[in-house]
Amino acid sequence: MRRLTRKKALTLVKELDAFPKVPESYVESTASGGTVSLIAFTVMAVLAFLEFFVYRNTWMKYEYEVDKDFSSKLKINVDITVAMRCQYIGADVLDLAETMVASDGLKYESVNFELSPQQRLWQMTLLHIQERLRVEHSLQDLLFKAAIKGSPPAQTQSEDSSTSLSACRIHGHLYVNKVAGNFHITVGKSIPHPRGHAHLAALVSHDSFNFSHRIDHLSFGEAIPGIISPLDGTEKVSADSNHMFQYFITIVPTKLNTYKVSAETHQYSVTEQERVINHAAGSHGVSGIFMKYDISSLMVKVTETHMPLWQFLIRLCGIIGGIFSTTGMIHSLVGFLVDVICCRFQMGIYKPLNKTPPDVQENSGNSETLLPTEN
C-alpha cells in the first residue's frame, strides 16, 4: 500500500511539472542559436553588473513633521569679520520677547580685513560651491552622504599689530531661546537698558563707520559635516560709511541620519537687503549688520536609504528572464523569416518557363487555319 501511495504521489508530482525535459536527441544546436545565446548571456552579465551598482547606491529621503521641541536652546555659531576696530563695535542678540542674550561666548580679535592668497582661494571655492548649490540641488545630497568637513586657512597676523590690524573678527557661539530674534553688530558696545538694550555709540565718530564685512561662517545648531550654510563666504563692501545690511533668515530644524552622521541640527534660507542711511532723503535707521531670524514650525528628517535586497533580487530575475525569453522569441522569428525567404527563392529558381518563342508568335499571327472540306 505504501509503495502504491508513493507511486501515485510521484505520478501526481510529475503531472504538475511545469518544466518538462526534452530529450537531447530531439534538440538541434545551430551556429545562429549559439551566437544569439552568447549575445544574450553577455547582455545579462552587463545589466546584472550595472544593477548591482544601482543596489549599492543610496539616496536621501526627505520627511516633514511638526517640531515639538520648544524648550531647548538654539545655538548660534558666528565667525564674522567687520572692517572696523573692535573697540568701536558690539554684537548681541535681542529676541522677540525683548530678552537680551549675554554675548559672553563671542570673542573679539583684531585682524586684517584683506585675505591672504590661500584664504582668498578658499573663499572663491566656497562661493563657487554656493553657486552650484543654487542650481544643482542634488549636490546637497552628495555633501550629506560624503560628510565633507573643511576649515578655512588660519588668519596670519602681522608683527606690527597696532597699526595694520584695522578690522575685527567676531567669532564664537551663543545660546538663545527658540523664538524669533535679531542678532546684530552695530556701533558701540551694548549696555543693559530697562526697555531692552542700547549701544554706547556717542563717542564714535561717523567718519570711522565702515560696515564692510565678510561672513566666514554662520550656522544654527551643532556644526555637522556636509552642511554648507548659505551665508558662508559672503563678502559685502560698502563705499558709504552709514550703511545698513539686513539678512532675513528662516531656520528649519533638521534631523540628519546617514551612514556617516546621525545628529540634530538646523538649516536655513536667507534673503538680503541693504541700503544707505540718509535721514535727509528719508532713509532712516541705524548703521550696522542685522540678522533677523525666525524658526520654522516644521522639521525636516533627512535619511539615507538604499534599495532593499528583495527588490534587487526581483529586478535581477526580471532582467535575466526577460532577456532570455525575448532573445528566444527574436531568434525564432528571424529563423522563420529566413526559412520563408529561402523557400520563395528556391521556388523562383525551379519555376517552369511558359513563354512562347518569338518566331512561333510571328508564324501564328500570319498563318491561317485550314479546315478540311467535304467533297
Contacts in CASP RR format, 6 or more apart in sequence:
PFRMAT RR
TARGET T0000
AUTHOR 0000-0000-0000
METHOD contacts of the structure
MODEL  1
MRRLTRKKALTLVKELDAFPKVPESYVESTASGGTVSLIAFTVMAVLAFL
EFFVYRNTWMKYEYEVDKDFSSKLKINVDITVAMRCQYIGADVLDLAETM
VASDGLKYESVNFELSPQQRLWQMTLLHIQERLRVEHSLQDLLFKAAIKG
SPPAQTQSEDSSTSLSACRIHGHLYVNKVAGNFHITVGKSIPHPRGHAHL
AALVSHDSFNFSHRIDHLSFGEAIPGIISPLDGTEKVSADSNHMFQYFIT
IVPTKLNTYKVSAETHQYSVTEQERVINHAAGSHGVSGIFMKYDISSLMV
KVTETHMPLWQFLIRLCGIIGGIFSTTGMIHSLVGFLVDVICCRFQMGIY
KPLNKTPPDVQENSGNSETLLPTEN
32 331 0 8 1.000
32 334 0 8 1.000
32 335 0 8 1.000
33 331 0 8 1.000
36 327 0 8 1.000
36 328 0 8 1.000
36 330 0 8 1.000
36 331 0 8 1.000
37 327 0 8 1.000
39 327 0 8 1.000
40 323 0 8 1.000
40 324 0 8 1.000
40 327 0 8 1.000
40 328 0 8 1.000
43 323 0 8 1.000
44 319 0 8 1.000
44 320 0 8 1.000
44 323 0 8 1.000
44 324 0 8 1.000
47 319 0 8 1.000
47 323 0 8 1.000
48 316 0 8 1.000
48 319 0 8 1.000
48 320 0 8 1.000
51 312 0 8 1.000
51 315 0 8 1.000
51 316 0 8 1.000
51 319 0 8 1.000
52 312 0 8 1.000
54 307 0 8 1.000
55 306 0 8 1.000
55 307 0 8 1.000
55 309 0 8 1.000
55 312 0 8 1.000
56 306 0 8 1.000
57 306 0 8 1.000
57 307 0 8 1.000
58 145 0 8 1.000
58 259 0 8 1.000
58 304 0 8 1.000
58 305 0 8 1.000
58 306 0 8 1.000
59 141 0 8 1.000
59 304 0 8 1.000
59 305 0 8 1.000
59 306 0 8 1.000
60 141 0 8 1.000
60 144 0 8 1.000
60 145 0 8 1.000
60 258 0 8 1.000
60 302 0 8 1.000
60 303 0 8 1.000
60 304 0 8 1.000
60 305 0 8 1.000
61 302 0 8 1.000
61 303 0 8 1.000
61 304 0 8 1.000
61 305 0 8 1.000
62 300 0 8 1.000
62 301 0 8 1.000
62 302 0 8 1.000
63 300 0 8 1.000
63 301 0 8 1.000
63 303 0 8 1.000
64 298 0 8 1.000
64 299 0 8 1.000
64 300 0 8 1.000
64 301 0 8 1.000
65 298 0 8 1.000
65 299 0 8 1.000
65 301 0 8 1.000
66 297 0 8 1.000
66 298 0 8 1.000
66 299 0 8 1.000
67 253 0 8 1.000
67 295 0 8 1.000
67 296 0 8 1.000
67 297 0 8 1.000
67 298 0 8 1.000
67 299 0 8 1.000
69 178 0 8 1.000
69 253 0 8 1.000
70 178 0 8 1.000
71 178 0 8 1.000
72 178 0 8 1.000
73 175 0 8 1.000
73 176 0 8 1.000
73 177 0 8 1.000
73 178 0 8 1.000
74 175 0 8 1.000
74 176 0 8 1.000
74 177 0 8 1.000
74 178 0 8 1.000
74 220 0 8 1.000
74 221 0 8 1.000
74 251 0 8 1.000
74 266 0 8 1.000
74 295 0 8 1.000
75 173 0 8 1.000
75 174 0 8 1.000
75 175 0 8 1.000
75 220 0 8 1.000
75 221 0 8 1.000
75 222 0 8 1.000
76 93 0 8 1.000
76 173 0 8 1.000
76 174 0 8 1.000
76 175 0 8 1.000
76 176 0 8 1.000
76 183 0 8 1.000
76 218 0 8 1.000
76 219 0 8 1.000
76 220 0 8 1.000
76 221 0 8 1.000
77 172 0 8 1.000
77 173 0 8 1.000
77 217 0 8 1.000
77 218 0 8 1.000
77 219 0 8 1.000
77 220 0 8 1.000
77 221 0 8 1.000
77 223 0 8 1.000
78 91 0 8 1.000
78 106 0 8 1.000
78 170 0 8 1.000
78 171 0 8 1.000
78 172 0 8 1.000
78 173 0 8 1.000
78 174 0 8 1.000
78 183 0 8 1.000
78 217 0 8 1.000
78 218 0 8 1.000
79 169 0 8 1.000
79 170 0 8 1.000
79 171 0 8 1.000
79 172 0 8 1.000
79 215 0 8 1.000
79 216 0 8 1.000
79 217 0 8 1.000
79 218 0 8 1.000
80 91 0 8 1.000
80 169 0 8 1.000
80 170 0 8 1.000
80 171 0 8 1.000
80 185 0 8 1.000
80 213 0 8 1.000
80 214 0 8 1.000
80 215 0 8 1.000
80 216 0 8 1.000
80 218 0 8 1.000
80 289 0 8 1.000
81 111 0 8 1.000
81 113 0 8 1.000
81 167 0 8 1.000
81 168 0 8 1.000
81 169 0 8 1.000
81 170 0 8 1.000
81 213 0 8 1.000
81 214 0 8 1.000
81 216 0 8 1.000
82 89 0 8 1.000
82 167 0 8 1.000
82 168 0 8 1.000
82 170 0 8 1.000
82 185 0 8 1.000
82 210 0 8 1.000
82 211 0 8 1.000
82 212 0 8 1.000
82 213 0 8 1.000
82 289 0 8 1.000
83 113 0 8 1.000
83 166 0 8 1.000
83 167 0 8 1.000
83 210 0 8 1.000
83 211 0 8 1.000
83 212 0 8 1.000
83 213 0 8 1.000
84 166 0 8 1.000
84 167 0 8 1.000
84 168 0 8 1.000
84 208 0 8 1.000
84 209 0 8 1.000
84 210 0 8 1.000
84 211 0 8 1.000
85 110 0 8 1.000
85 166 0 8 1.000
85 167 0 8 1.000
85 168 0 8 1.000
85 208 0 8 1.000
86 108 0 8 1.000
86 109 0 8 1.000
86 110 0 8 1.000
86 168 0 8 1.000
88 168 0 8 1.000
88 187 0 8 1.000
88 188 0 8 1.000
88 204 0 8 1.000
88 208 0 8 1.000
89 168 0 8 1.000
89 170 0 8 1.000
89 185 0 8 1.000
89 186 0 8 1.000
89 187 0 8 1.000
89 188 0 8 1.000
90 103 0 8 1.000
90 170 0 8 1.000
90 185 0 8 1.000
90 186 0 8 1.000
90 187 0 8 1.000
90 188 0 8 1.000
90 189 0 8 1.000
90 190 0 8 1.000
90 199 0 8 1.000
91 103 0 8 1.000
91 106 0 8 1.000
91 170 0 8 1.000
91 183 0 8 1.000
91 184 0 8 1.000
91 185 0 8 1.000
91 190 0 8 1.000
92 100 0 8 1.000
92 101 0 8 1.000
92 102 0 8 1.000
92 103 0 8 1.000
92 183 0 8 1.000
92 184 0 8 1.000
92 190 0 8 1.000
92 197 0 8 1.000
93 100 0 8 1.000
93 101 0 8 1.000
93 103 0 8 1.000
93 174 0 8 1.000
93 176 0 8 1.000
93 181 0 8 1.000
93 182 0 8 1.000
93 183 0 8 1.000
93 184 0 8 1.000
94 100 0 8 1.000
94 101 0 8 1.000
94 181 0 8 1.000
94 182 0 8 1.000
94 184 0 8 1.000
94 196 0 8 1.000
94 197 0 8 1.000
95 101 0 8 1.000
95 176 0 8 1.000
95 177 0 8 1.000
95 179 0 8 1.000
95 180 0 8 1.000
95 181 0 8 1.000
95 182 0 8 1.000
96 179 0 8 1.000
96 180 0 8 1.000
96 181 0 8 1.000
97 177 0 8 1.000
97 179 0 8 1.000
98 195 0 8 1.000
98 196 0 8 1.000
99 177 0 8 1.000
100 190 0 8 1.000
100 192 0 8 1.000
100 196 0 8 1.000
100 197 0 8 1.000
101 174 0 8 1.000
101 175 0 8 1.000
101 176 0 8 1.000
101 177 0 8 1.000
103 174 0 8 1.000
103 190 0 8 1.000
105 172 0 8 1.000
105 173 0 8 1.000
105 174 0 8 1.000
106 170 0 8 1.000
106 171 0 8 1.000
106 172 0 8 1.000
106 173 0 8 1.000
106 174 0 8 1.000
107 170 0 8 1.000
107 171 0 8 1.000
107 172 0 8 1.000
108 168 0 8 1.000
108 169 0 8 1.000
108 170 0 8 1.000
109 168 0 8 1.000
109 169 0 8 1.000
109 170 0 8 1.000
109 171 0 8 1.000
110 157 0 8 1.000
110 161 0 8 1.000
110 165 0 8 1.000
110 167 0 8 1.000
110 168 0 8 1.000
110 169 0 8 1.000
111 155 0 8 1.000
111 157 0 8 1.000
111 165 0 8 1.000
111 167 0 8 1.000
111 168 0 8 1.000
111 169 0 8 1.000
112 155 0 8 1.000
112 157 0 8 1.000
112 158 0 8 1.000
112 164 0 8 1.000
112 165 0 8 1.000
112 166 0 8 1.000
112 167 0 8 1.000
113 166 0 8 1.000
113 167 0 8 1.000
113 212 0 8 1.000
113 214 0 8 1.000
115 123 0 8 1.000
115 214 0 8 1.000
116 153 0 8 1.000
116 155 0 8 1.000
116 156 0 8 1.000
118 153 0 8 1.000
119 152 0 8 1.000
119 153 0 8 1.000
119 155 0 8 1.000
122 152 0 8 1.000
122 153 0 8 1.000
123 152 0 8 1.000
123 214 0 8 1.000
123 233 0 8 1.000
123 235 0 8 1.000
126 228 0 8 1.000
126 232 0 8 1.000
126 233 0 8 1.000
127 233 0 8 1.000
129 139 0 8 1.000
129 228 0 8 1.000
130 228 0 8 1.000
130 230 0 8 1.000
130 232 0 8 1.000
130 233 0 8 1.000
132 139 0 8 1.000
133 139 0 8 1.000
133 140 0 8 1.000
133 228 0 8 1.000
143 226 0 8 1.000
143 227 0 8 1.000
143 228 0 8 1.000
144 226 0 8 1.000
144 227 0 8 1.000
144 256 0 8 1.000
144 258 0 8 1.000
144 261 0 8 1.000
144 302 0 8 1.000
144 304 0 8 1.000
145 258 0 8 1.000
145 259 0 8 1.000
145 260 0 8 1.000
145 304 0 8 1.000
146 226 0 8 1.000
146 260 0 8 1.000
147 225 0 8 1.000
147 226 0 8 1.000
147 258 0 8 1.000
147 260 0 8 1.000
147 261 0 8 1.000
148 225 0 8 1.000
148 226 0 8 1.000
149 225 0 8 1.000
149 226 0 8 1.000
150 225 0 8 1.000
152 216 0 8 1.000
155 169 0 8 1.000
157 165 0 8 1.000
158 164 0 8 1.000
158 165 0 8 1.000
170 185 0 8 1.000
171 216 0 8 1.000
174 183 0 8 1.000
178 295 0 8 1.000
179 295 0 8 1.000
180 292 0 8 1.000
180 293 0 8 1.000
180 294 0 8 1.000
180 295 0 8 1.000
181 292 0 8 1.000
181 293 0 8 1.000
181 294 0 8 1.000
182 290 0 8 1.000
182 291 0 8 1.000
182 292 0 8 1.000
182 293 0 8 1.000
183 290 0 8 1.000
183 291 0 8 1.000
183 293 0 8 1.000
184 288 0 8 1.000
184 289 0 8 1.000
184 290 0 8 1.000
184 291 0 8 1.000
185 211 0 8 1.000
185 213 0 8 1.000
185 288 0 8 1.000
185 289 0 8 1.000
186 199 0 8 1.000
186 201 0 8 1.000
186 286 0 8 1.000
186 287 0 8 1.000
186 288 0 8 1.000
186 289 0 8 1.000
186 290 0 8 1.000
187 199 0 8 1.000
187 201 0 8 1.000
187 204 0 8 1.000
187 209 0 8 1.000
187 286 0 8 1.000
187 287 0 8 1.000
187 288 0 8 1.000
188 199 0 8 1.000
188 200 0 8 1.000
188 201 0 8 1.000
188 204 0 8 1.000
189 199 0 8 1.000
189 200 0 8 1.000
190 197 0 8 1.000
190 198 0 8 1.000
190 199 0 8 1.000
190 200 0 8 1.000
191 197 0 8 1.000
191 198 0 8 1.000
191 199 0 8 1.000
191 200 0 8 1.000
206 241 0 8 1.000
206 242 0 8 1.000
207 241 0 8 1.000
208 241 0 8 1.000
209 241 0 8 1.000
209 242 0 8 1.000
209 243 0 8 1.000
209 287 0 8 1.000
210 238 0 8 1.000
210 241 0 8 1.000
211 238 0 8 1.000
211 243 0 8 1.000
211 244 0 8 1.000
211 245 0 8 1.000
211 287 0 8 1.000
211 288 0 8 1.000
211 289 0 8 1.000
212 236 0 8 1.000
212 237 0 8 1.000
212 238 0 8 1.000
213 235 0 8 1.000
213 236 0 8 1.000
213 245 0 8 1.000
213 289 0 8 1.000
214 233 0 8 1.000
214 234 0 8 1.000
214 235 0 8 1.000
214 236 0 8 1.000
215 231 0 8 1.000
215 232 0 8 1.000
215 233 0 8 1.000
215 234 0 8 1.000
215 235 0 8 1.000
216 232 0 8 1.000
216 233 0 8 1.000
217 229 0 8 1.000
217 232 0 8 1.000
218 229 0 8 1.000
218 231 0 8 1.000
218 232 0 8 1.000
218 291 0 8 1.000
219 227 0 8 1.000
219 229 0 8 1.000
219 232 0 8 1.000
219 265 0 8 1.000
219 266 0 8 1.000
220 251 0 8 1.000
220 265 0 8 1.000
220 266 0 8 1.000
220 268 0 8 1.000
220 293 0 8 1.000
221 265 0 8 1.000
221 266 0 8 1.000
222 263 0 8 1.000
222 264 0 8 1.000
222 265 0 8 1.000
223 265 0 8 1.000
224 256 0 8 1.000
224 261 0 8 1.000
224 263 0 8 1.000
224 265 0 8 1.000
225 260 0 8 1.000
225 261 0 8 1.000
226 261 0 8 1.000
227 256 0 8 1.000
227 265 0 8 1.000
227 267 0 8 1.000
229 267 0 8 1.000
229 268 0 8 1.000
230 268 0 8 1.000
230 269 0 8 1.000
230 270 0 8 1.000
231 247 0 8 1.000
231 270 0 8 1.000
236 245 0 8 1.000
236 274 0 8 1.000
238 245 0 8 1.000
238 274 0 8 1.000
240 276 0 8 1.000
241 287 0 8 1.000
242 276 0 8 1.000
242 277 0 8 1.000
242 278 0 8 1.000
242 287 0 8 1.000
243 274 0 8 1.000
243 275 0 8 1.000
243 276 0 8 1.000
243 277 0 8 1.000
243 287 0 8 1.000
243 288 0 8 1.000
244 274 0 8 1.000
244 275 0 8 1.000
244 276 0 8 1.000
244 277 0 8 1.000
244 285 0 8 1.000
244 286 0 8 1.000
244 287 0 8 1.000
244 288 0 8 1.000
244 290 0 8 1.000
245 272 0 8 1.000
245 273 0 8 1.000
245 274 0 8 1.000
245 288 0 8 1.000
245 289 0 8 1.000
245 290 0 8 1.000
246 272 0 8 1.000
246 273 0 8 1.000
246 274 0 8 1.000
246 290 0 8 1.000
246 291 0 8 1.000
246 292 0 8 1.000
247 270 0 8 1.000
247 271 0 8 1.000
247 272 0 8 1.000
247 289 0 8 1.000
247 290 0 8 1.000
247 291 0 8 1.000
247 292 0 8 1.000
248 270 0 8 1.000
248 271 0 8 1.000
248 272 0 8 1.000
248 273 0 8 1.000
248 292 0 8 1.000
249 268 0 8 1.000
249 269 0 8 1.000
249 270 0 8 1.000
249 291 0 8 1.000
249 292 0 8 1.000
249 293 0 8 1.000
249 294 0 8 1.000
250 268 0 8 1.000
250 269 0 8 1.000
250 270 0 8 1.000
250 293 0 8 1.000
250 294 0 8 1.000
250 296 0 8 1.000
251 266 0 8 1.000
251 267 0 8 1.000
251 268 0 8 1.000
251 293 0 8 1.000
251 294 0 8 1.000
251 295 0 8 1.000
251 296 0 8 1.000
252 266 0 8 1.000
252 267 0 8 1.000
252 268 0 8 1.000
252 269 0 8 1.000
252 296 0 8 1.000
252 298 0 8 1.000
252 299 0 8 1.000
252 300 0 8 1.000
253 264 0 8 1.000
253 266 0 8 1.000
253 295 0 8 1.000
253 296 0 8 1.000
253 298 0 8 1.000
253 299 0 8 1.000
253 300 0 8 1.000
254 264 0 8 1.000
254 265 0 8 1.000
254 266 0 8 1.000
254 267 0 8 1.000
254 299 0 8 1.000
254 300 0 8 1.000
254 301 0 8 1.000
254 302 0 8 1.000
255 263 0 8 1.000
255 264 0 8 1.000
255 299 0 8 1.000
255 300 0 8 1.000
255 301 0 8 1.000
255 302 0 8 1.000
256 262 0 8 1.000
256 263 0 8 1.000
256 264 0 8 1.000
256 265 0 8 1.000
256 302 0 8 1.000
257 301 0 8 1.000
257 302 0 8 1.000
257 303 0 8 1.000
257 304 0 8 1.000
258 302 0 8 1.000
258 303 0 8 1.000
258 304 0 8 1.000
259 304 0 8 1.000
267 300 0 8 1.000
268 293 0 8 1.000
275 283 0 8 1.000
276 283 0 8 1.000
277 283 0 8 1.000
277 284 0 8 1.000
277 285 0 8 1.000
277 286 0 8 1.000
277 287 0 8 1.000
END
